[in-house]
Amino acid sequence: MSTPHHDNEALIPRPPLTTAALRAAVAQIAPAHLGQFVDHLDQATEQAARQSNVAPLQSFLQQWGEFVAIQRYPARASRLRELEAEVAIATDRVKLNSALAEITDITATAQLEATSE
């Protein structure tokens, strides 16, 4: 029997920024995105090899770390989807700016969370 989950609680602990840990996190909390994760990893790996530079892999880890940081919290992920929908149909400049500012706050928080030790 599973226990009920509250939206303000993390679904999983924060994973380290490694491909294996992020893959496991995505598979657990957002399995519909696992194919996108694998495709992006393949592209980043190929680009890193072509350029003899790890920057594409670092960017990949950062992007997916932020994704996981958002998706670990159901309320945060839900709010981001709501805001993205608002932005898509916004006609009022004030409402648009407000939604964009909140999106920026959510993603900045996720970025900090993903990279903190």
Secondary structure, DSSP 8 states (H G I E B T S, - for coil): ------TTS-SS----SSHHHHHHHHHHH-GGGHHHHHHHHHHHHHHHHHHT-SHHHHHHHHHHHHHHHHHTSHHHHHHHHHHHHHHHH---HHHHHHHHHHHHHHHHHHHHHHH--
